[in-house]
Amino acid sequence: MKSGVGRREESYEEPPPEFIKAHEDPMYDIIQENKRHKKDIRIQQSKQLLEDSASDDDGSSSSSSEQKRKKRKRRKKRKHKSSKSNESSDSE
């Protein structure tokens, strides 16, 4: 009797996952559409950032981005100093 069950499993082909999702989940199409929409928005924002940064390269860079860059440098220096002091205290 077990061999009959095994044969039945072998002959059964599982449909592709996309087919299963689309037919079992009534929200599938809406979710996919939302994902596409969010992806398009991210692409547009990235393009806008690229255009803005390209226009900033002519010498008129924003002061806020420069300030952020300086803050990052300061943080890196602090982290670097603290890690050096930790290493020296470990070796003592």
KOLGU-4560 file (N, C-alpha, C; in nm, 3 decimals, padded with zeros to 5 digits):
<recs>
<n_xx: 00.082 n_yy: -00.119 n_zz: 00.000 ca_xx: 00.000 ca_yy: 00.000 ca_zz: 00.000 c_xx: 00.086 c_yy: 00.126 c_zz: 00.000 mol: A seq: 1 type: MET>
<n_xx: 00.200 n_yy: 00.121 n_zz: 00.066 ca_xx: 00.290 ca_yy: 00.236 ca_zz: 00.068 c_xx: 00.345 c_yy: 00.266 c_zz: -00.071 mol: A seq: 2 type: LYS>
<n_xx: 00.369 n_yy: 00.162 n_zz: -00.150 ca_xx: 00.424 ca_yy: 00.185 ca_zz: -00.283 c_xx: 00.325 c_yy: 00.262 c_zz: -00.371 mol: A seq: 3 type: SER>
<n_xx: 00.196 n_yy: 00.243 n_zz: -00.351 ca_xx: 00.095 ca_yy: 00.316 ca_zz: -00.428 c_xx: 00.098 c_yy: 00.464 c_zz: -00.395 mol: A seq: 4 type: GLY>
<n_xx: 00.118 n_yy: 00.495 n_zz: -00.270 ca_xx: 00.126 ca_yy: 00.635 ca_zz: -00.229 c_xx: 00.249 c_yy: 00.699 c_zz: -00.290 mol: A seq: 5 type: VAL>
<n_xx: 00.359 n_yy: 00.624 n_zz: -00.291 ca_xx: 00.483 ca_yy: 00.675 ca_zz: -00.348 c_xx: 00.469 c_yy: 00.705 c_zz: -00.496 mol: A seq: 6 type: GLY>
<n_xx: 00.400 n_yy: 00.618 n_zz: -00.567 ca_xx: 00.380 ca_yy: 00.641 ca_zz: -00.710 c_xx: 00.296 c_yy: 00.766 c_zz: -00.733 mol: A seq: 7 type: ARG>
<n_xx: 00.197 n_yy: 00.785 n_zz: -00.650 ca_xx: 00.111 ca_yy: 00.901 ca_zz: -00.665 c_xx: 00.193 c_yy: 01.029 c_zz: -00.645 mol: A seq: 8 type: ARG>
<n_xx: 00.284 n_yy: 01.031 n_zz: -00.548 ca_xx: 00.368 ca_yy: 01.148 ca_zz: -00.523 c_xx: 00.462 c_yy: 01.174 c_zz: -00.639 mol: A seq: 9 type: GLU>
<n_xx: 00.514 n_yy: 01.068 n_zz: -00.699 ca_xx: 00.607 ca_yy: 01.084 ca_zz: -00.811 c_xx: 00.538 c_yy: 01.143 c_zz: -00.932 mol: A seq: 10 type: GLU>
<n_xx: 00.413 n_yy: 01.107 n_zz: -00.957 ca_xx: 00.343 ca_yy: 01.156 ca_zz: -01.075 c_xx: 00.290 c_yy: 01.298 c_zz: -01.055 mol: A seq: 11 type: SER>
<n_xx: 00.279 n_yy: 01.342 n_zz: -00.932 ca_xx: 00.227 ca_yy: 01.475 ca_zz: -00.902 c_xx: 00.337 c_yy: 01.579 c_zz: -00.923 mol: A seq: 12 type: TYR>
<n_xx: 00.309 n_yy: 01.676 n_zz: -01.007 ca_xx: 00.404 ca_yy: 01.786 ca_zz: -01.029 c_xx: 00.349 c_yy: 01.910 c_zz: -00.960 mol: A seq: 13 type: GLU>
<n_xx: 00.433 n_yy: 01.968 n_zz: -00.878 ca_xx: 00.392 ca_yy: 02.087 ca_zz: -00.804 c_xx: 00.397 c_yy: 02.208 c_zz: -00.897 mol: A seq: 14 type: GLU>
<n_xx: 00.294 n_yy: 02.292 n_zz: -00.896 ca_xx: 00.295 ca_yy: 02.412 ca_zz: -00.981 c_xx: 00.403 c_yy: 02.509 c_zz: -00.934 mol: A seq: 15 type: PRO>
<n_xx: 00.445 n_yy: 02.598 n_zz: -01.022 ca_xx: 00.548 ca_yy: 02.695 ca_zz: -00.984 c_xx: 00.502 c_yy: 02.780 c_zz: -00.865 mol: A seq: 16 type: PRO>
<n_xx: 00.596 n_yy: 02.826 n_zz: -00.782 ca_xx: 00.559 ca_yy: 02.904 ca_zz: -00.662 c_xx: 00.477 c_yy: 03.028 c_zz: -00.693 mol: A seq: 17 type: PRO>
<n_xx: 00.505 n_yy: 03.093 n_zz: -00.807 ca_xx: 00.430 ca_yy: 03.215 ca_zz: -00.842 c_xx: 00.282 c_yy: 03.181 c_zz: -00.859 mol: A seq: 18 type: GLU>
<n_xx: 00.256 n_yy: 03.067 n_zz: -00.922 ca_xx: 00.119 ca_yy: 03.024 ca_zz: -00.946 c_xx: 00.047 c_yy: 03.000 c_zz: -00.813 mol: A seq: 19 type: PHE>
<n_xx: 00.115 n_yy: 02.933 n_zz: -00.722 ca_xx: 00.057 ca_yy: 02.903 ca_zz: -00.591 c_xx: 00.026 c_yy: 03.032 c_zz: -00.517 mol: A seq: 20 type: ILE>
<n_xx: 00.121 n_yy: 03.124 n_zz: -00.513 ca_xx: 00.102 ca_yy: 03.250 ca_zz: -00.440 c_xx: -00.015 c_yy: 03.329 c_zz: -00.499 mol: A seq: 21 type: LYS>
<n_xx: -00.017 n_yy: 03.339 n_zz: -00.631 ca_xx: -00.119 ca_yy: 03.421 ca_zz: -00.696 c_xx: -00.259 c_yy: 03.365 c_zz: -00.674 mol: A seq: 22 type: ALA>
<n_xx: -00.272 n_yy: 03.234 n_zz: -00.664 ca_xx: -00.405 ca_yy: 03.175 ca_zz: -00.652 c_xx: -00.447 c_yy: 03.152 c_zz: -00.508 mol: A seq: 23 type: HIS>
<n_xx: -00.354 n_yy: 03.145 n_zz: -00.416 ca_xx: -00.389 ca_yy: 03.123 ca_zz: -00.277 c_xx: -00.404 c_yy: 03.254 c_zz: -00.200 mol: A seq: 24 type: GLU>
<n_xx: -00.333 n_yy: 03.357 n_zz: -00.240 ca_xx: -00.333 ca_yy: 03.483 ca_zz: -00.166 c_xx: -00.409 c_yy: 03.590 c_zz: -00.246 mol: A seq: 25 type: ASP>
<n_xx: -00.525 n_yy: 03.632 n_zz: -00.199 ca_xx: -00.601 ca_yy: 03.734 ca_zz: -00.272 c_xx: -00.531 c_yy: 03.870 c_zz: -00.274 mol: A seq: 26 type: PRO>
<n_xx: -00.437 n_yy: 03.893 n_zz: -00.184 ca_xx: -00.366 ca_yy: 04.021 ca_zz: -00.179 c_xx: -00.238 c_yy: 04.021 c_zz: -00.263 mol: A seq: 27 type: MET>
<n_xx: -00.208 n_yy: 03.909 n_zz: -00.327 ca_xx: -00.081 ca_yy: 03.894 ca_zz: -00.399 c_xx: -00.059 c_yy: 04.006 c_zz: -00.501 mol: A seq: 28 type: TYR>
<n_xx: -00.158 n_yy: 04.032 n_zz: -00.585 ca_xx: -00.143 ca_yy: 04.135 ca_zz: -00.688 c_xx: -00.121 c_yy: 04.273 c_zz: -00.627 mol: A seq: 29 type: ASP>
<n_xx: -00.193 n_yy: 04.303 n_zz: -00.522 ca_xx: -00.179 ca_yy: 04.434 ca_zz: -00.456 c_xx: -00.040 c_yy: 04.449 c_zz: -00.396 mol: A seq: 30 type: ILE>
<n_xx: 00.007 n_yy: 04.343 n_zz: -00.332 ca_xx: 00.140 ca_yy: 04.347 ca_zz: -00.270 c_xx: 00.247 c_yy: 04.366 c_zz: -00.376 mol: A seq: 31 type: ILE>
<n_xx: 00.236 n_yy: 04.293 n_zz: -00.487 ca_xx: 00.334 ca_yy: 04.306 ca_zz: -00.595 c_xx: 00.331 c_yy: 04.447 c_zz: -00.654 mol: A seq: 32 type: GLN>
<n_xx: 00.213 n_yy: 04.502 n_zz: -00.672 ca_xx: 00.200 ca_yy: 04.637 ca_zz: -00.726 c_xx: 00.264 c_yy: 04.739 c_zz: -00.632 mol: A seq: 33 type: GLU>
<n_xx: 00.243 n_yy: 04.722 n_zz: -00.501 ca_xx: 00.305 ca_yy: 04.812 ca_zz: -00.403 c_xx: 00.456 c_yy: 04.802 c_zz: -00.408 mol: A seq: 34 type: ASN>
<n_xx: 00.508 n_yy: 04.680 n_zz: -00.421 ca_xx: 00.653 ca_yy: 04.662 ca_zz: -00.430 c_xx: 00.708 c_yy: 04.733 c_zz: -00.553 mol: A seq: 35 type: LYS>
<n_xx: 00.639 n_yy: 04.717 n_zz: -00.667 ca_xx: 00.684 ca_yy: 04.784 ca_zz: -00.790 c_xx: 00.681 c_yy: 04.935 c_zz: -00.773 mol: A seq: 36 type: ARG>
<n_xx: 00.575 n_yy: 04.985 n_zz: -00.711 ca_xx: 00.561 ca_yy: 05.130 ca_zz: -00.691 c_xx: 00.673 c_yy: 05.184 c_zz: -00.602 mol: A seq: 37 type: HIS>
<n_xx: 00.702 n_yy: 05.114 n_zz: -00.492 ca_xx: 00.809 ca_yy: 05.158 ca_zz: -00.402 c_xx: 00.944 c_yy: 05.154 c_zz: -00.474 mol: A seq: 38 type: LYS>
<n_xx: 00.965 n_yy: 05.053 n_zz: -00.555 ca_xx: 01.090 ca_yy: 05.042 ca_zz: -00.630 c_xx: 01.104 c_yy: 05.159 c_zz: -00.727 mol: A seq: 39 type: LYS>
<n_xx: 00.995 n_yy: 05.192 n_zz: -00.797 ca_xx: 00.998 ca_yy: 05.305 ca_zz: -00.890 c_xx: 01.029 c_yy: 05.436 c_zz: -00.817 mol: A seq: 40 type: ASP>
<n_xx: 00.970 n_yy: 05.453 n_zz: -00.700 ca_xx: 00.995 ca_yy: 05.575 ca_zz: -00.622 c_xx: 01.142 c_yy: 05.583 c_zz: -00.583 mol: A seq: 41 type: ILE>
<n_xx: 01.199 n_yy: 05.470 n_zz: -00.537 ca_xx: 01.341 ca_yy: 05.468 ca_zz: -00.499 c_xx: 01.430 c_yy: 05.501 c_zz: -00.618 mol: A seq: 42 type: ARG>
<n_xx: 01.395 n_yy: 05.449 n_zz: -00.734 ca_xx: 01.473 ca_yy: 05.477 ca_zz: -00.855 c_xx: 01.467 c_yy: 05.626 c_zz: -00.887 mol: A seq: 43 type: ILE>
<n_xx: 01.347 n_yy: 05.684 n_zz: -00.880 ca_xx: 01.333 ca_yy: 05.827 ca_zz: -00.908 c_xx: 01.412 c_yy: 05.911 c_zz: -00.808 mol: A seq: 44 type: GLN>
<n_xx: 01.408 n_yy: 05.873 n_zz: -00.681 ca_xx: 01.483 ca_yy: 05.948 ca_zz: -00.580 c_xx: 01.632 c_yy: 05.937 c_zz: -00.605 mol: A seq: 45 type: GLN>
<n_xx: 01.678 n_yy: 05.819 n_zz: -00.644 ca_xx: 01.820 ca_yy: 05.801 ca_zz: -00.673 c_xx: 01.862 c_yy: 05.886 c_zz: -00.791 mol: A seq: 46 type: SER>
<n_xx: 01.780 n_yy: 05.887 n_zz: -00.895 ca_xx: 01.811 ca_yy: 05.970 ca_zz: -01.012 c_xx: 01.816 c_yy: 06.117 c_zz: -00.973 mol: A seq: 47 type: LYS>
<n_xx: 01.722 n_yy: 06.159 n_zz: -00.889 ca_xx: 01.719 ca_yy: 06.298 ca_zz: -00.845 c_xx: 01.844 c_yy: 06.332 c_zz: -00.766 mol: A seq: 48 type: GLN>
<n_xx: 01.886 n_yy: 06.241 n_zz: -00.678 ca_xx: 02.009 ca_yy: 06.263 ca_zz: -00.601 c_xx: 02.130 c_yy: 06.273 c_zz: -00.693 mol: A seq: 49 type: LEU>
<n_xx: 02.134 n_yy: 06.187 n_zz: -00.793 ca_xx: 02.245 ca_yy: 06.192 ca_zz: -00.888 c_xx: 02.248 c_yy: 06.326 c_zz: -00.961 mol: A seq: 50 type: LEU>
<n_xx: 02.131 n_yy: 06.371 n_zz: -01.005 ca_xx: 02.125 ca_yy: 06.499 ca_zz: -01.074 c_xx: 02.166 c_yy: 06.613 c_zz: -00.981 mol: A seq: 51 type: GLU>
<n_xx: 02.118 n_yy: 06.609 n_zz: -00.857 ca_xx: 02.152 ca_yy: 06.713 ca_zz: -00.761 c_xx: 02.302 c_yy: 06.714 c_zz: -00.732 mol: A seq: 52 type: ASP>
<n_xx: 02.359 n_yy: 06.596 n_zz: -00.714 ca_xx: 02.502 ca_yy: 06.590 ca_zz: -00.683 c_xx: 02.584 c_yy: 06.633 c_zz: -00.804 mol: A seq: 53 type: SER>
<n_xx: 02.536 n_yy: 06.606 n_zz: -00.924 ca_xx: 02.607 ca_yy: 06.648 ca_zz: -01.045 c_xx: 02.604 c_yy: 06.801 c_zz: -01.055 mol: A seq: 54 type: ALA>
<n_xx: 02.493 n_yy: 06.862 n_zz: -01.017 ca_xx: 02.484 ca_yy: 07.007 ca_zz: -01.022 c_xx: 02.566 c_yy: 07.070 c_zz: -00.910 mol: A seq: 55 type: SER>
<n_xx: 02.585 n_yy: 06.999 n_zz: -00.799 ca_xx: 02.667 ca_yy: 07.050 ca_zz: -00.688 c_xx: 02.815 c_yy: 07.045 c_zz: -00.721 mol: A seq: 56 type: ASP>
<n_xx: 02.854 n_yy: 06.960 n_zz: -00.812 ca_xx: 02.996 ca_yy: 06.945 ca_zz: -00.846 c_xx: 03.055 c_yy: 07.070 c_zz: -00.911 mol: A seq: 57 type: ASP>
<n_xx: 02.972 n_yy: 07.162 n_zz: -00.956 ca_xx: 03.025 ca_yy: 07.281 ca_zz: -01.020 c_xx: 03.078 c_yy: 07.383 c_zz: -00.920 mol: A seq: 58 type: ASP>
<n_xx: 03.082 n_yy: 07.348 n_zz: -00.793 ca_xx: 03.141 ca_yy: 07.437 ca_zz: -00.693 c_xx: 03.042 c_yy: 07.494 c_zz: -00.595 mol: A seq: 59 type: GLY>
<n_xx: 02.916 n_yy: 07.475 n_zz: -00.619 ca_xx: 02.814 ca_yy: 07.528 ca_zz: -00.528 c_xx: 02.756 c_yy: 07.415 c_zz: -00.444 mol: A seq: 60 type: SER>
<n_xx: 02.841 n_yy: 07.351 n_zz: -00.365 ca_xx: 02.794 ca_yy: 07.240 ca_zz: -00.282 c_xx: 02.721 c_yy: 07.295 c_zz: -00.161 mol: A seq: 61 type: SER>
<n_xx: 02.626 n_yy: 07.220 n_zz: -00.113 ca_xx: 02.546 ca_yy: 07.266 ca_zz: 00.001 c_xx: 02.627 c_yy: 07.257 c_zz: 00.129 mol: A seq: 62 type: SER>
<n_xx: 02.607 n_yy: 07.353 n_zz: 00.217 ca_xx: 02.683 ca_yy: 07.356 ca_zz: 00.342 c_xx: 02.640 c_yy: 07.244 c_zz: 00.435 mol: A seq: 63 type: SER>
<n_xx: 02.514 n_yy: 07.203 n_zz: 00.428 ca_xx: 02.467 ca_yy: 07.098 ca_zz: 00.517 c_xx: 02.536 c_yy: 06.966 c_zz: 00.488 mol: A seq: 64 type: SER>
<n_xx: 02.559 n_yy: 06.935 n_zz: 00.362 ca_xx: 02.628 ca_yy: 06.809 ca_zz: 00.330 c_xx: 02.774 c_yy: 06.816 c_zz: 00.374 mol: A seq: 65 type: SER>
<n_xx: 02.834 n_yy: 06.934 n_zz: 00.365 ca_xx: 02.972 ca_yy: 06.949 ca_zz: 00.411 c_xx: 02.978 c_yy: 06.931 c_zz: 00.563 mol: A seq: 66 type: GLU>
<n_xx: 02.881 n_yy: 06.987 n_zz: 00.633 ca_xx: 02.877 ca_yy: 06.972 ca_zz: 00.779 c_xx: 02.859 c_yy: 06.827 c_zz: 00.818 mol: A seq: 67 type: GLN>
<n_xx: 02.774 n_yy: 06.755 n_zz: 00.748 ca_xx: 02.754 ca_yy: 06.613 ca_zz: 00.777 c_xx: 02.884 c_yy: 06.536 c_zz: 00.755 mol: A seq: 68 type: LYS>
<n_xx: 02.954 n_yy: 06.570 n_zz: 00.648 ca_xx: 03.081 ca_yy: 06.504 ca_zz: 00.617 c_xx: 03.182 c_yy: 06.528 c_zz: 00.729 mol: A seq: 69 type: ARG>
<n_xx: 03.189 n_yy: 06.653 n_zz: 00.777 ca_xx: 03.282 ca_yy: 06.686 ca_zz: 00.884 c_xx: 03.247 c_yy: 06.611 c_zz: 01.012 mol: A seq: 70 type: LYS>
<n_xx: 03.117 n_yy: 06.601 n_zz: 01.042 ca_xx: 03.075 ca_yy: 06.527 ca_zz: 01.161 c_xx: 03.117 c_yy: 06.382 c_zz: 01.152 mol: A seq: 71 type: LYS>
<n_xx: 03.100 n_yy: 06.322 n_zz: 01.034 ca_xx: 03.140 ca_yy: 06.183 ca_zz: 01.016 c_xx: 03.289 c_yy: 06.166 c_zz: 01.039 mol: A seq: 72 type: ARG>
<n_xx: 03.368 n_yy: 06.260 n_zz: 00.987 ca_xx: 03.513 ca_yy: 06.253 ca_zz: 01.005 c_xx: 03.548 c_yy: 06.260 c_zz: 01.154 mol: A seq: 73 type: LYS>
<n_xx: 03.482 n_yy: 06.352 n_zz: 01.226 ca_xx: 03.509 ca_yy: 06.365 ca_zz: 01.369 c_xx: 03.474 c_yy: 06.236 c_zz: 01.443 mol: A seq: 74 type: ARG>
<n_xx: 03.361 n_yy: 06.177 n_zz: 01.409 ca_xx: 03.321 ca_yy: 06.052 ca_zz: 01.473 c_xx: 03.422 c_yy: 05.942 c_zz: 01.446 mol: A seq: 75 type: ARG>
<n_xx: 03.469 n_yy: 05.935 n_zz: 01.322 ca_xx: 03.568 ca_yy: 05.832 ca_zz: 01.287 c_xx: 03.694 c_yy: 05.852 c_zz: 01.368 mol: A seq: 76 type: LYS>
<n_xx: 03.738 n_yy: 05.978 n_zz: 01.381 ca_xx: 03.859 ca_yy: 06.005 ca_zz: 01.458 c_xx: 03.840 c_yy: 05.963 c_zz: 01.603 mol: A seq: 77 type: LYS>
<n_xx: 03.723 n_yy: 05.996 n_zz: 01.661 ca_xx: 03.697 ca_yy: 05.958 ca_zz: 01.799 c_xx: 03.697 c_yy: 05.807 c_zz: 01.815 mol: A seq: 78 type: ARG>
<n_xx: 03.633 n_yy: 05.738 n_zz: 01.725 ca_xx: 03.629 ca_yy: 05.592 ca_zz: 01.732 c_xx: 03.770 c_yy: 05.536 c_zz: 01.720 mol: A seq: 79 type: LYS>
<n_xx: 03.847 n_yy: 05.594 n_zz: 01.628 ca_xx: 03.983 ca_yy: 05.547 ca_zz: 01.606 c_xx: 04.067 c_yy: 05.567 c_zz: 01.733 mol: A seq: 80 type: HIS>
<n_xx: 04.053 n_yy: 05.685 n_zz: 01.795 ca_xx: 04.127 ca_yy: 05.714 ca_zz: 01.918 c_xx: 04.084 c_yy: 05.620 c_zz: 02.029 mol: A seq: 81 type: LYS>
<n_xx: 03.955 n_yy: 05.599 n_zz: 02.045 ca_xx: 03.907 ca_yy: 05.513 ca_zz: 02.153 c_xx: 03.950 c_yy: 05.369 c_zz: 02.131 mol: A seq: 82 type: SER>
<n_xx: 03.953 n_yy: 05.324 n_zz: 02.007 ca_xx: 03.998 ca_yy: 05.187 ca_zz: 01.983 c_xx: 04.147 c_yy: 05.173 c_zz: 02.009 mol: A seq: 83 type: SER>
<n_xx: 04.224 n_yy: 05.277 n_zz: 01.980 ca_xx: 04.368 ca_yy: 05.274 ca_zz: 02.010 c_xx: 04.391 c_yy: 05.269 c_zz: 02.160 mol: A seq: 84 type: LYS>
<n_xx: 04.316 n_yy: 05.348 n_zz: 02.236 ca_xx: 04.334 ca_yy: 05.350 ca_zz: 02.381 c_xx: 04.291 c_yy: 05.216 c_zz: 02.441 mol: A seq: 85 type: SER>
<n_xx: 04.190 n_yy: 05.154 n_zz: 02.386 ca_xx: 04.147 ca_yy: 05.022 ca_zz: 02.433 c_xx: 04.255 c_yy: 04.918 c_zz: 02.406 mol: A seq: 86 type: ASN>
<n_xx: 04.318 n_yy: 04.926 n_zz: 02.291 ca_xx: 04.422 ca_yy: 04.830 ca_zz: 02.256 c_xx: 04.542 c_yy: 04.846 c_zz: 02.348 mol: A seq: 87 type: GLU>
<n_xx: 04.580 n_yy: 04.971 n_zz: 02.378 ca_xx: 04.696 ca_yy: 04.993 ca_zz: 02.464 c_xx: 04.666 c_yy: 04.947 c_zz: 02.607 mol: A seq: 88 type: SER>
<n_xx: 04.544 n_yy: 04.966 n_zz: 02.655 ca_xx: 04.509 ca_yy: 04.922 ca_zz: 02.790 c_xx: 04.503 c_yy: 04.769 c_zz: 02.796 mol: A seq: 89 type: SER>
<n_xx: 04.466 n_yy: 04.705 n_zz: 02.688 ca_xx: 04.463 ca_yy: 04.559 ca_zz: 02.683 c_xx: 04.603 c_yy: 04.501 c_zz: 02.689 mol: A seq: 90 type: ASP>
<n_xx: 04.699 n_yy: 04.568 n_zz: 02.627 ca_xx: 04.835 ca_yy: 04.515 ca_zz: 02.622 c_xx: 04.909 c_yy: 04.535 c_zz: 02.754 mol: A seq: 91 type: SER>
<n_xx: 04.863 n_yy: 04.627 n_zz: 02.839 ca_xx: 04.930 ca_yy: 04.654 ca_zz: 02.966 c_xx: 04.904 c_yy: 04.551 c_zz: 03.069 mol: A seq: 92 type: GLU>
</recs>
